[in-house]
Amino acid sequence: MLSANPSRSPFNDELPLRNIATLDALKALLRARRVDISLWGTGSAKTVESLWEEIATGEIELKDKPFRRVLTGVVQVIIRRGDRVLIEAEQVFHDGRRRARNIPPAEKMLPGENYMDAARRCVTEELGLSPDRVEILPETHTSSQEMRTSWSYPGLLGQYTIHRVDVSAPDLPDESFWTEEVSLANDPTVRRHLWIWEHKDLVLQEG
């Protein structure tokens, strides 16, 4: 987690890397920064193409000093059912690979979005809910920052601004359920999501 003392922050304010015009240019940049991508696209790791898609949609930027993937922001949506919370237990990739998630619904923020915009998009795209059937509770909003190695892209450092907010969504089933990925442009890797209700201490593990 970040220190409260700005002088001790590991983040720098340099401009993002702008010369990434093609997928091949991205691969060359990763090689130049000594990021080993040999395991990307295997196991639970995403592909270089997925990273390129994130750059193209504006969800992330790449910055130097240190070289890292910077998310505009991540919103974690907390949906409660009594003393349980909704958890994304598993994802199924388009090529049949599966990965455990064990986190609440989460969405990367797009340029120009605030956390409430992204929370509404999350429940629409991830859970298939109508925006007029959910209520975002802004009084529950918290945020934090961290920098760590990405779970989705092994060997690549990630900088995360994490928002968390409670959402009321009474139309969800009381039992476990699957959803199909709606926004393939945002994440072409994932095809299906398994959701369960669980007693859980909430820890974000956004990739």
N, CA, C and O of each residue as an XYZ file, in Angstrom:
828
protein
N       0.845     -1.189      0.000
C       0.000      0.000      0.000
C       0.886      1.245      0.000
O       2.066      1.171      0.340
N       0.317      2.382     -0.380
C       1.085      3.609     -0.451
C       1.318      4.196      0.928
O       0.487      4.057      1.825
N       2.451      4.850      1.085
C       2.709      5.627      2.282
C       1.872      6.894      2.257
O       1.584      7.431      1.188
N       1.475      7.382      3.449
C       0.743      8.638      3.528
C       1.641      9.828      3.247
O       1.147     10.932      3.020
N       2.946      9.624      3.258
C       3.909     10.686      2.999
C       4.209     10.737      1.509
O       4.831      9.813      0.986
N       3.777     11.813      0.787
C       3.974     11.844     -0.676
C       5.415     11.684     -1.091
O       5.687     11.152     -2.167
N       6.357     12.133     -0.261
C       7.763     12.039     -0.639
C       8.246     10.607     -0.687
O       9.284     10.318     -1.282
N       7.486      9.687     -0.053
C       7.875      8.286     -0.038
C       7.112      7.468     -1.084
O       7.302      6.255     -1.174
N       6.249      8.121     -1.876
C       5.466      7.405     -2.876
C       6.375      6.815     -3.940
O       7.307      7.481     -4.391
N       6.115      5.547     -4.358
C       6.925      4.952     -5.425
C       6.497      5.400     -6.810
O       7.134      5.024     -7.793
N       5.423      6.203     -6.922
C       4.890      6.592     -8.214
C       5.500      7.914     -8.652
O       5.709      8.818     -7.843
N       5.782      8.012     -9.951
C       6.270      9.254    -10.520
C       5.193      9.850    -11.418
O       4.245      9.161    -11.792
N       5.334     11.123    -11.765
C       4.303     11.821    -12.520
C       4.696     12.032    -13.971
O       4.178     12.943    -14.618
N       5.601     11.214    -14.501
C       6.016     11.389    -15.883
C       4.869     11.040    -16.826
O       3.933     10.332    -16.454
N       4.961     11.551    -18.055
C       3.916     11.303    -19.035
C       3.890      9.829    -19.433
O       4.920      9.157    -19.387
N       2.701      9.315    -19.828
C       2.643      7.919    -20.267
C       3.405      7.701    -21.567
O       3.650      8.638    -22.328
N       3.770      6.459    -21.802
C       4.451      6.103    -23.040
C       3.457      6.172    -24.200
O       2.422      5.507    -24.171
N       3.768      6.976    -25.223
C       2.800      7.239    -26.295
C       3.151      6.556    -27.607
O       2.336      6.564    -28.530
N       4.335      5.966    -27.723
C       4.787      5.456    -29.018
C       4.428      3.981    -29.195
O       5.215      3.216    -29.752
N       3.251      3.581    -28.729
C       2.817      2.184    -28.830
C       1.676      2.138    -29.841
O       0.506      2.060    -29.467
N       2.023      2.185    -31.109
C       1.015      2.319    -32.160
C       0.471      0.986    -32.642
O      -0.595      0.940    -33.255
N       1.198     -0.117    -32.371
C       0.780     -1.425    -32.874
C       1.052     -2.493    -31.829
O       1.769     -2.259    -30.856
N       0.477     -3.662    -32.039
C       0.737     -4.796    -31.160
C       2.213     -5.172    -31.193
O       2.792     -5.502    -30.159
N       2.823     -5.124    -32.368
C       4.248     -5.444    -32.473
C       5.094     -4.444    -31.685
O       6.086     -4.822    -31.061
N       4.699     -3.158    -31.714
C       5.428     -2.150    -30.941
C       5.316     -2.433    -29.446
O       6.277     -2.233    -28.703
N       4.146     -2.899    -29.003
C       3.980     -3.260    -27.596
C       4.888     -4.423    -27.230
O       5.542     -4.388    -26.188
N       4.940     -5.440    -28.061
C       5.803     -6.587    -27.783
C       7.262     -6.159    -27.716
O       8.008     -6.621    -26.851
N       7.671     -5.281    -28.623
C       9.053     -4.798    -28.629
C       9.354     -4.013    -27.352
O      10.442     -4.127    -26.787
N       8.378     -3.212    -26.901
C       8.570     -2.438    -25.677
C       8.708     -3.362    -24.470
O       9.566     -3.138    -23.616
N       7.881     -4.384    -24.391
C       7.965     -5.323    -23.272
C       9.317     -6.029    -23.262
O       9.917     -6.220    -22.205
N       9.793     -6.417    -24.449
C      11.116     -7.049    -24.519
C      12.197     -6.079    -24.058
O      13.102     -6.455    -23.312
N      12.099     -4.817    -24.507
C      13.106     -3.822    -24.148
C      13.123     -3.558    -22.648
O      14.170     -3.248    -22.079
N      11.949     -3.682    -22.000
C      11.865     -3.460    -20.555
C      12.062     -4.759    -19.775
O      11.821     -4.810    -18.569
N      12.504     -5.816    -20.481
C      12.850     -7.103    -19.864
C      11.672     -7.754    -19.136
O      11.846     -8.369    -18.084
N      10.479     -7.615    -19.704
C       9.303     -8.302    -19.183
C       9.182     -9.636    -19.915
O       9.018     -9.662    -21.135
N       9.262    -10.735    -19.182
C       9.179    -12.077    -19.756
C       7.710    -12.434    -19.986
O       6.962    -12.635    -19.029
N       7.298    -12.512    -21.253
C       5.896    -12.804    -21.572
C       5.699    -14.256    -21.983
O       4.663    -14.600    -22.552
N       6.668    -15.105    -21.707
C       6.581    -16.498    -22.163
C       5.416    -17.246    -21.520
O       4.902    -18.199    -22.104
N       4.991    -16.828    -20.320
C       3.891    -17.504    -19.639
C       2.547    -16.808    -19.846
O       1.515    -17.302    -19.393
N       2.559    -15.674    -20.524
C       1.293    -14.994    -20.783
C       0.450    -15.844    -21.741
O       0.969    -16.429    -22.692
N      -0.837    -15.900    -21.475
C      -1.723    -16.723    -22.289
C      -1.742    -18.178    -21.872
O      -2.327    -19.008    -22.567
N      -1.110    -18.511    -20.741
C      -1.149    -19.870    -20.192
C      -1.661    -19.802    -18.762
O      -1.585    -18.758    -18.113
N      -2.189    -20.934    -18.272
C      -2.712    -20.954    -16.913
C      -3.780    -19.895    -16.735
O      -4.735    -19.841    -17.510
N      -3.630    -19.043    -15.712
C      -4.608    -17.981    -15.458
C      -4.165    -16.632    -16.010
O      -4.828    -15.621    -15.773
N      -3.055    -16.603    -16.741
C      -2.524    -15.336    -17.255
C      -3.215    -14.936    -18.557
O      -3.582    -15.784    -19.370
N      -3.384    -13.633    -18.733
C      -3.940    -13.103    -19.970
C      -2.837    -12.980    -21.026
O      -1.663    -13.218    -20.744
N      -3.233    -12.609    -22.237
C      -2.323    -12.566    -23.370
C      -1.809    -11.147    -23.611
O      -2.333    -10.177    -23.062
N      -0.768    -11.049    -24.447
C      -0.288     -9.732    -24.873
C      -1.397     -8.996    -25.624
O      -1.521     -7.776    -25.514
N      -2.193     -9.731    -26.380
C      -3.301     -9.119    -27.118
C      -4.306     -8.469    -26.162
O      -4.878     -7.424    -26.472
N      -4.520     -9.097    -24.993
C      -5.432     -8.504    -24.004
C      -4.875     -7.188    -23.470
O      -5.619     -6.226    -23.280
N      -3.564     -7.146    -23.229
C      -2.944     -5.904    -22.766
C      -3.061     -4.821    -23.838
O      -3.350     -3.664    -23.532
N      -2.836     -5.206    -25.091
C      -2.963     -4.258    -26.194
C      -4.386     -3.709    -26.267
O      -4.574     -2.520    -26.525
N      -5.389     -4.558    -26.045
C      -6.786     -4.115    -26.057
C      -7.054     -3.110    -24.940
O      -7.790     -2.143    -25.136
N      -6.460     -3.335    -23.768
C      -6.623     -2.402    -22.653
C      -6.036     -1.025    -22.992
O      -6.604      0.007    -22.634
N      -4.902     -1.027    -23.680
C      -4.287      0.240    -24.087
C      -5.167      0.937    -25.118
O      -5.391      2.144    -25.036
N      -5.672      0.166    -26.099
C      -6.467      0.745    -27.179
C      -7.775      1.351    -26.671
O      -8.228      2.365    -27.202
N      -8.388      0.745    -25.648
C      -9.653      1.258    -25.118
C      -9.455      2.360    -24.091
O     -10.427      2.971    -23.648
N      -8.202      2.627    -23.701
C      -7.933      3.677    -22.735
C      -8.085      3.253    -21.291
O      -8.041      4.091    -20.390
N      -8.263      1.947    -21.053
C      -8.403      1.464    -19.682
C      -7.100      1.583    -18.895
O      -7.120      1.797    -17.683
N      -5.973      1.444    -19.582
C      -4.677      1.505    -18.904
C      -3.686      2.308    -19.723
O      -3.881      2.539    -20.916
N      -2.616      2.730    -19.058
C      -1.457      3.326    -19.716
C      -0.216      2.585    -19.234
O      -0.232      1.951    -18.179
N       0.838      2.669    -20.000
C       2.140      2.175    -19.569
C       3.027      3.361    -19.257
O       3.100      4.310    -20.038
N       3.707      3.314    -18.111
C       4.600      4.389    -17.707
C       5.939      3.799    -17.279
O       6.045      2.621    -16.937
N       6.959      4.657    -17.308
C       8.307      4.266    -16.905
C       8.623      4.768    -15.498
O       7.862      5.532    -14.904
N       9.761      4.320    -14.987
C      10.366      4.800    -13.737
C       9.465      4.601    -12.517
O       9.079      5.582    -11.881
N       9.122      3.357    -12.177
C       9.456      2.110    -12.858
C       8.464      1.802    -13.982
O       7.372      2.368    -14.029
N       8.853      0.906    -14.878
C       7.966      0.484    -15.954
C       6.783     -0.249    -15.342
O       6.964     -1.184    -14.562
N       5.556      0.178    -15.697
C       4.383     -0.373    -15.038
C       3.123     -0.138    -15.859
O       3.085      0.728    -16.732
N       2.115     -0.908    -15.568
C       0.770     -0.783    -16.125
C      -0.062      0.040    -15.145
O      -0.215     -0.344    -13.985
N      -0.596      1.167    -15.604
C      -1.325      2.091    -14.734
C      -2.797      2.081    -15.122
O      -3.154      2.440    -16.244
N      -3.640      1.671    -14.196
C      -5.070      1.680    -14.435
C      -5.646      3.039    -14.090
O      -5.264      3.641    -13.086
N      -6.581      3.538    -14.930
C      -7.285      4.764    -14.619
C      -7.931      4.657    -13.247
O      -7.954      5.626    -12.489
N      -8.446      3.499    -12.936
C      -9.039      3.199    -11.635
C      -9.756      1.870    -11.724
O     -10.133      1.431    -12.811
N      -9.944      1.232    -10.589
C     -10.703     -0.004    -10.501
C     -11.816      0.208     -9.480
O     -11.566      0.683     -8.372
N     -13.031     -0.140     -9.851
C     -14.159     -0.046     -8.929
C     -14.567     -1.451     -8.514
O     -14.841     -2.307     -9.356
N     -14.605     -1.678     -7.209
C     -15.067     -2.938     -6.643
C     -16.474     -2.708     -6.100
O     -16.688     -1.848     -5.245
N     -17.422     -3.480     -6.602
C     -18.827     -3.320     -6.235
C     -19.176     -4.351     -5.163
O     -19.018     -5.553     -5.377
N     -19.653     -3.876     -4.007
C     -20.006     -4.751     -2.902
C     -21.529     -4.899     -2.867
O     -22.246     -3.937     -2.594
N     -22.012     -6.102     -3.143
C     -23.444     -6.394     -3.125
C     -23.695     -7.391     -2.008
O     -23.139     -8.490     -2.008
N     -24.532     -7.006     -1.060
C     -24.750     -7.811      0.132
C     -26.114     -8.501      0.067
O     -27.078     -7.958     -0.473
N     -26.168     -9.683      0.620
C     -27.420    -10.429      0.788
C     -27.387    -10.972      2.211
O     -26.850    -12.050      2.463
N     -27.976    -10.199      3.153
C     -27.837    -10.544      4.557
C     -26.398    -10.347      4.993
O     -25.832     -9.270      4.809
N     -25.800    -11.388      5.574
C     -24.402    -11.292      6.000
C     -23.448    -11.910      4.980
O     -22.295    -12.204      5.295
N     -23.943    -12.105      3.750
C     -23.099    -12.625      2.680
C     -22.849    -11.537      1.638
O     -23.596    -10.562      1.554
N     -21.778    -11.717      0.834
C     -21.486    -10.792     -0.262
C     -21.352    -11.594     -1.555
O     -21.025    -12.781     -1.537
N     -21.613    -10.919     -2.677
C     -21.498    -11.562     -3.984
C     -20.029    -11.630     -4.389
O     -19.313    -10.630     -4.345
N     -19.589    -12.828     -4.785
C     -18.196    -13.086     -5.139
C     -18.131    -13.687     -6.541
O     -18.903    -14.586     -6.875
N     -17.210    -13.187     -7.353
C     -16.905    -13.846     -8.622
C     -15.953    -14.996     -8.313
O     -14.777    -14.780     -8.022
N     -16.470    -16.210     -8.379
C     -15.679    -17.375     -7.980
C     -14.719    -17.820     -9.073
O     -13.614    -18.276     -8.781
N     -15.139    -17.689    -10.345
C     -14.351    -18.268    -11.432
C     -14.652    -17.564    -12.737
O     -15.759    -17.070    -12.952
N     -13.642    -17.523    -13.616
C     -13.813    -17.066    -14.988
C     -13.450    -18.195    -15.947
O     -12.558    -18.997    -15.671
N     -14.151    -18.246    -17.071
C     -13.823    -19.186    -18.146
C     -13.389    -18.362    -19.348
O     -14.139    -17.514    -19.832
N     -12.163    -18.615    -19.833
C     -11.638    -17.884    -20.977
C     -12.209    -18.446    -22.281
O     -12.777    -19.537    -22.307
N     -12.048    -17.682    -23.354
C     -12.564    -18.100    -24.655
C     -11.893    -19.369    -25.174
O     -12.496    -20.114    -25.946
N     -10.670    -19.619    -24.765
C      -9.987    -20.828    -25.227
C     -10.206    -22.013    -24.287
O      -9.562    -23.051    -24.438
N     -11.117    -21.862    -23.313
C     -11.440    -22.964    -22.410
C     -10.679    -22.954    -21.097
O     -11.045    -23.684    -20.177
N      -9.626    -22.145    -20.980
C      -8.908    -22.068    -19.711
C      -9.808    -21.468    -18.634
O     -10.709    -20.681    -18.926
N      -9.551    -21.848    -17.396
C     -10.336    -21.341    -16.272
C      -9.390    -20.733    -15.252
O      -8.248    -21.174    -15.118
N      -9.861    -19.719    -14.531
C      -9.064    -19.199    -13.428
C      -9.975    -18.828    -12.266
O     -11.051    -18.264    -12.463
N      -9.536    -19.149    -11.061
C     -10.246    -18.770     -9.852
C     -10.084    -17.268     -9.631
O      -9.022    -16.712     -9.913
N     -11.126    -16.608     -9.131
C     -11.079    -15.170     -8.886
C     -11.254    -14.858     -7.402
O     -10.386    -14.238     -6.787
N     -12.402    -15.299     -6.814
C     -12.625    -15.155     -5.375
C     -12.643    -13.686     -4.935
O     -12.105    -13.341     -3.883
N     -13.274    -12.816     -5.761
C     -13.384    -11.394     -5.453
C     -14.792    -10.906     -5.804
O     -15.487    -11.548     -6.592
N     -15.222     -9.768     -5.224
C     -16.489     -9.151     -5.637
C     -16.406     -8.634     -7.075
O     -15.315     -8.556     -7.640
N     -17.555     -8.279     -7.675
C     -17.535     -7.703     -9.025
C     -16.622     -6.480     -9.072
O     -16.630     -5.660     -8.154
N     -15.844     -6.360    -10.130
C     -14.917     -5.234    -10.270
C     -14.822     -4.848    -11.739
O     -14.963     -5.689    -12.626
N     -14.583     -3.571    -11.980
C     -14.507     -3.063    -13.349
C     -13.421     -1.998    -13.431
O     -13.299     -1.156    -12.541
N     -12.635     -2.039    -14.502
C     -11.665     -0.984    -14.756
C     -12.393      0.267    -15.256
O     -13.265      0.172    -16.120
N     -12.042      1.431    -14.719
C     -12.658      2.682    -15.133
C     -12.127      3.115    -16.490
O     -10.946      2.935    -16.789
N     -12.994      3.682    -17.302
C     -12.605      4.234    -18.602
C     -12.292      5.716    -18.444
O     -12.728      6.337    -17.474
N     -11.540      6.297    -19.386
C     -11.240      7.732    -19.310
C     -12.528      8.546    -19.227
O     -13.466      8.319    -19.991
N     -12.566      9.496    -18.293
C     -13.723     10.357    -18.131
C     -14.773      9.817    -17.182
O     -15.695     10.547    -16.820
N     -14.666      8.549    -16.760
C     -15.622      7.987    -15.824
C     -15.243      8.337    -14.386
O     -14.061      8.462    -14.066
N     -16.250      8.495    -13.520
C     -16.008      8.504    -12.093
C     -16.393      7.135    -11.532
O     -16.851      6.266    -12.275
N     -16.210      6.941    -10.233
C     -16.432      5.610     -9.681
C     -17.892      5.182     -9.780
O     -18.172      3.990     -9.906
N     -18.840      6.140     -9.725
C     -20.259      5.781     -9.819
C     -20.619      5.345    -11.241
O     -21.392      4.405    -11.430
N     -20.049      6.041    -12.250
C     -20.264      5.615    -13.638
C     -19.776      4.186    -13.838
O     -20.475      3.358    -14.420
N     -18.565      3.904    -13.347
C     -17.981      2.579    -13.534
C     -18.752      1.521    -12.758
O     -18.889      0.392    -13.230
N     -19.263      1.866    -11.567
C     -20.050      0.907    -10.789
C     -21.333      0.537    -11.535
O     -21.719     -0.631    -11.564
N     -21.998      1.532    -12.142
C     -23.205      1.237    -12.925
C     -22.868      0.353    -14.122
O     -23.598     -0.590    -14.428
N     -21.758      0.662    -14.801
C     -21.364     -0.156    -15.951
C     -21.011     -1.565    -15.505
O     -21.280     -2.528    -16.222
N     -20.410     -1.695    -14.327
C     -20.047     -3.012    -13.810
C     -21.271     -3.903    -13.644
O     -21.278     -5.042    -14.110
N     -22.319     -3.384    -12.974
C     -23.493     -4.227    -12.725
C     -24.249     -4.519    -14.017
O     -24.941     -5.532    -14.119
N     -24.116     -3.628    -15.009
C     -24.770     -3.865    -16.299
C     -24.018     -4.899    -17.116
O     -24.617     -5.850    -17.619
N     -22.687     -4.720    -17.256
C     -21.905     -5.601    -18.112
C     -21.581     -6.929    -17.447
O     -21.648     -7.978    -18.088
N     -21.229     -6.891    -16.162
C     -20.806     -8.119    -15.490
C     -21.982     -8.971    -15.033
O     -21.911    -10.199    -15.075
N     -23.078     -8.322    -14.592
C     -24.190     -9.057    -13.985
C     -25.469     -9.006    -14.806
O     -26.437     -9.692    -14.478
N     -25.492     -8.202    -15.872
C     -26.667     -8.147    -16.741
C     -27.856     -7.448    -16.124
O     -28.990     -7.691    -16.536
N     -27.626     -6.571    -15.134
C     -28.718     -5.887    -14.454
C     -29.064     -4.577    -15.161
O     -28.211     -3.956    -15.796
N     -30.312     -4.175    -15.043
C     -30.742     -2.891    -15.575
C     -30.318     -1.791    -14.606
O     -30.537     -1.926    -13.402
N     -29.714     -0.701    -15.100
C     -29.252      0.360    -14.201
C     -30.351      0.935    -13.311
O     -30.071      1.385    -12.199
N     -31.606      0.927    -13.790
C     -32.682      1.496    -12.975
C     -33.167      0.541    -11.890
O     -34.079      0.876    -11.133
N     -32.559     -0.660    -11.805
C     -32.934     -1.626    -10.775
C     -31.829     -1.800     -9.743
O     -31.860     -2.746     -8.955
N     -30.863     -0.905     -9.741
C     -29.789     -0.948     -8.739
C     -29.655      0.423     -8.102
O     -29.998      1.437     -8.709
N     -29.159      0.448     -6.885
C     -28.928      1.704     -6.174
C     -27.495      1.731     -5.662
O     -27.097      0.869     -4.879
N     -26.724      2.713     -6.101
C     -25.361      2.901     -5.609
C     -25.416      3.723     -4.326
O     -26.127      4.726     -4.261
N     -24.673      3.307     -3.312
C     -24.711      3.944     -1.996
C     -23.415      4.738     -1.795
O     -22.448      4.203     -1.253
N     -23.382      6.014     -2.226
C     -22.126      6.780     -2.217
C     -21.548      6.987     -0.823
O     -20.347      7.225     -0.689
N     -22.376      6.903      0.222
C     -21.858      7.092      1.575
C     -20.925      5.957      1.995
O     -20.207      6.089      2.986
N     -20.924      4.844      1.259
C     -20.050      3.710      1.580
C     -18.721      3.760      0.820
O     -17.863      2.902      1.030
N     -18.538      4.750     -0.057
C     -17.379      4.799     -0.950
C     -16.079      4.993     -0.188
O     -15.986      5.859      0.683
N     -15.075      4.185     -0.516
C     -13.710      4.365     -0.023
C     -12.752      4.191     -1.202
O     -13.134      3.632     -2.230
N     -11.517      4.664     -1.064
C     -10.524      4.476     -2.121
C      -9.147      4.301     -1.501
O      -8.894      4.750     -0.383
N      -8.260      3.644     -2.240
C      -6.884      3.429     -1.802
C      -6.027      3.229     -3.044
O      -6.545      3.129     -4.156
N      -4.705      3.173     -2.847
C      -3.781      2.936     -3.955
C      -2.776      1.871     -3.561
O      -2.445      1.709     -2.386
N      -2.302      1.155     -4.557
C      -1.242      0.180     -4.320
C      -0.470     -0.056     -5.609
O      -0.950      0.256     -6.699
N       0.725     -0.608     -5.478
C       1.528     -1.012     -6.620
C       2.082     -2.399     -6.328
O       2.694     -2.620     -5.282
N       1.869     -3.333     -7.249
C       2.310     -4.717     -7.069
C       2.380     -5.375     -8.441
O       1.904     -4.822     -9.432
N       2.977     -6.555     -8.486
C       3.034     -7.326     -9.725
C       1.636     -7.818    -10.090
O       0.890     -8.288     -9.230
N       1.292     -7.707    -11.357
C      -0.035     -8.093    -11.834
C      -0.208     -9.606    -11.798
O       0.710    -10.359    -12.123
N      -1.416    -10.042    -11.392
C      -1.746    -11.470    -11.481
C      -2.109    -11.855    -12.919
O      -1.866    -12.985    -13.343
N      -2.686    -10.916    -13.661
C      -3.088    -11.219    -15.042
C      -1.912    -11.216    -16.005
O      -1.926    -11.931    -17.006
N      -0.879    -10.402    -15.703
C       0.293    -10.276    -16.574
C       1.543    -10.500    -15.718
O       2.164     -9.534    -15.275
N       1.916    -11.752    -15.480
C       3.054    -12.045    -14.595
C       4.318    -11.318    -15.035
O       4.655    -11.285    -16.219
N       5.012    -10.735    -14.057
C       6.247    -10.028    -14.336
C       6.074     -8.556    -14.651
O       7.063     -7.830    -14.747
N       4.835     -8.096    -14.816
C       4.563     -6.694    -15.129
C       4.019     -5.999    -13.884
O       3.017     -6.425    -13.311
N       4.684     -4.938    -13.479
C       4.256     -4.182    -12.318
C       2.958     -3.443    -12.635
O       2.771     -2.971    -13.757
N       2.066     -3.342    -11.657
C       0.807     -2.640    -11.853
C       0.586     -1.581    -10.789
O       0.894     -1.796     -9.616
N       0.052     -0.435    -11.197
C      -0.323      0.645    -10.289
C      -1.843      0.753    -10.301
O      -2.452      0.905    -11.360
N      -2.455      0.673     -9.118
C      -3.904      0.578     -9.006
C      -4.454      1.661     -8.086
O      -3.977      1.828     -6.963
N      -5.462      2.400     -8.562
C      -6.305      3.226     -7.708
C      -7.612      2.467     -7.540
O      -8.336      2.251     -8.512
N      -7.917      2.063     -6.315
C      -9.003      1.129     -6.046
C     -10.139      1.849     -5.325
O      -9.944      2.429     -4.257
N     -11.324      1.802     -5.924
C     -12.529      2.341     -5.305
C     -13.411      1.171     -4.874
O     -13.469      0.144     -5.550
N     -14.086      1.334     -3.761
C     -15.021      0.314     -3.282
C     -16.319      1.001     -2.880
O     -16.297      2.002     -2.164
N     -17.453      0.464     -3.338
C     -18.744      1.068     -3.015
C     -19.813     -0.015     -2.924
O     -19.809     -0.962     -3.711
N     -20.719      0.121     -1.974
C     -21.837     -0.810     -1.837
C     -22.923     -0.471     -2.853
O     -23.168      0.697     -3.156
N     -23.568     -1.514     -3.374
C     -24.654     -1.366     -4.336
C     -25.794     -2.290     -3.921
O     -25.566     -3.453     -3.585
N     -27.011     -1.776     -3.944
C     -28.201     -2.592     -3.695
C     -28.716     -3.127     -5.021
O     -28.994     -2.358     -5.941
N     -28.843     -4.464     -5.118
C     -29.280     -5.110     -6.366
C     -30.232     -6.245     -6.024
O     -29.820     -7.405     -6.031
N     -31.502     -5.946     -5.722
C     -32.439     -6.964     -5.239
C     -32.828     -8.015     -6.264
O     -33.357     -9.060     -5.887
N     -32.583     -7.774     -7.558
C     -33.037     -8.716     -8.584
C     -32.118     -9.912     -8.783
O     -32.457    -10.815     -9.549
N     -30.977     -9.949     -8.125
C     -30.057    -11.063     -8.322
C     -30.594    -12.340     -7.690
O     -31.295    -12.273     -6.680
N     -30.281    -13.511     -8.263
C     -30.725    -14.785     -7.673
C     -30.125    -14.993     -6.286
O     -29.073    -14.445     -5.961
N     -30.814    -15.796     -5.478
C     -30.314    -16.129     -4.142
C     -29.272    -17.243     -4.181
O     -28.535    -17.435     -3.214
N     -29.207    -17.975     -5.286
C     -28.258    -19.084     -5.425
C     -27.136    -18.698     -6.385
O     -27.174    -17.636     -7.007
N     -26.149    -19.565     -6.497
C     -25.044    -19.345     -7.434
C     -25.573    -19.261     -8.862
O     -26.582    -19.886     -9.189
N     -24.889    -18.486     -9.722
C     -25.338    -18.339    -11.102
C     -24.164    -17.979    -11.993
O     -23.138    -17.486    -11.525
N     -24.333    -18.238    -13.305
C     -23.336    -17.902    -14.327
C     -23.831    -16.714    -15.142
O     -25.037    -16.542    -15.323
N     -22.903    -15.894    -15.636
C     -23.221    -14.866    -16.619
C     -22.243    -14.982    -17.783
O     -21.123    -15.470    -17.631
N     -22.691    -14.522    -18.943
C     -21.837    -14.460    -20.124
C     -21.210    -13.074    -20.202
O     -21.836    -12.087    -19.818
N     -19.981    -12.996    -20.694
C     -19.319    -11.702    -20.869
C     -20.093    -10.871    -21.883
O     -20.403    -11.350    -22.974
N     -20.407     -9.622    -21.525
C     -21.156     -8.731    -22.403
C     -20.220     -7.850    -23.212
O     -20.366     -7.749    -24.430
N     -19.257     -7.210    -22.551
C     -18.397     -6.226    -23.206
C     -17.108     -6.883    -23.678
O     -16.070     -6.755    -23.028
N     -17.169     -7.583    -24.803
C     -15.994     -8.273    -25.312
C     -14.899     -7.300    -25.730
O     -13.722     -7.662    -25.746
N     -15.278     -6.055    -26.073
C     -14.261     -5.075    -26.459
C     -13.372     -4.717    -25.280
O     -12.204     -4.379    -25.466
N     -13.915     -4.789    -24.063
C     -13.133     -4.444    -22.885
C     -12.258     -5.593    -22.412
O     -11.170     -5.367    -21.882
N     -12.719     -6.816    -22.597
C     -11.909     -7.963    -22.180
C     -12.215     -9.138    -23.083
O     -13.081     -9.952    -22.762
N     -11.511     -9.246    -24.226
C     -11.815    -10.308    -25.187
C     -11.420    -11.687    -24.691
O     -11.743    -12.682    -25.340
N     -10.728    -11.778    -23.558
C     -10.235    -13.059    -23.076
C     -11.310    -13.858    -22.365
O     -11.386    -15.075    -22.530
N     -12.149    -13.187    -21.571
C     -13.097    -13.872    -20.686
C     -14.419    -14.110    -21.390
O     -14.932    -13.228    -22.079
N     -14.978    -15.328    -21.212
C     -16.262    -15.672    -21.826
C     -17.389    -15.795    -20.815
O     -18.498    -15.327    -21.073
N     -17.125    -16.427    -19.651
C     -18.183    -16.657    -18.659
C     -17.664    -16.364    -17.257
O     -16.462    -16.415    -16.996
N     -18.613    -16.050    -16.350
C     -18.298    -15.740    -14.957
C     -19.217    -16.556    -14.051
O     -20.414    -16.659    -14.317
N     -18.669    -17.136    -12.984
C     -19.453    -17.830    -11.970
C     -19.536    -16.957    -10.725
O     -18.516    -16.505    -10.206
N     -20.764    -16.721    -10.248
C     -21.001    -15.872     -9.084
C     -21.595    -16.699     -7.952
O     -22.469    -17.537     -8.175
N     -21.111    -16.457     -6.731
C     -21.618    -17.159     -5.555
C     -21.786    -16.142     -4.419
O     -21.173    -15.075     -4.429
N     -22.629    -16.493     -3.441
C     -22.790    -15.691     -2.233
C     -21.953    -16.330     -1.133
O     -22.021    -17.538     -0.908
N     -21.160    -15.500     -0.448
C     -20.197    -16.069      0.480
C     -19.964    -15.131      1.659
O     -19.986    -13.909      1.508
N     -19.741    -15.715      2.831
C     -19.255    -14.960      3.983
C     -17.765    -14.719      3.739
O     -16.998    -15.672      3.603
N     -17.346    -13.437      3.681
C     -15.975    -13.199      3.213
C     -15.433    -11.880      3.713
O     -16.153    -10.883      3.769
N     -14.138    -11.875      4.084
C     -13.406    -10.622      4.252
C     -13.025    -10.127      2.862
O     -12.469    -10.882      2.064
N     -13.319     -8.868      2.569
C     -13.204     -8.355      1.213
C     -11.799     -7.850      0.939
O     -11.334     -6.909      1.581
N     -11.120     -8.479     -0.021
C      -9.803     -8.035     -0.440
C      -9.789     -8.007     -1.962
O     -10.037     -9.029     -2.603
N      -9.503     -6.845     -2.548
C      -9.460     -6.736     -4.007
C      -8.242     -7.421     -4.557
O      -7.143     -7.255     -4.028
N      -8.418     -8.208     -5.637
C      -7.295     -8.826     -6.332
C      -7.441     -8.565     -7.820
O      -7.421     -9.490     -8.633
N      -7.587     -7.313     -8.159
C      -7.729     -6.960     -9.566
C      -6.399     -7.113    -10.274
O      -5.357     -6.654     -9.808
N      -6.477     -7.796    -11.451
C      -5.259     -8.175    -12.152
C      -4.542     -7.109    -12.857
O      -3.505     -7.362    -13.470
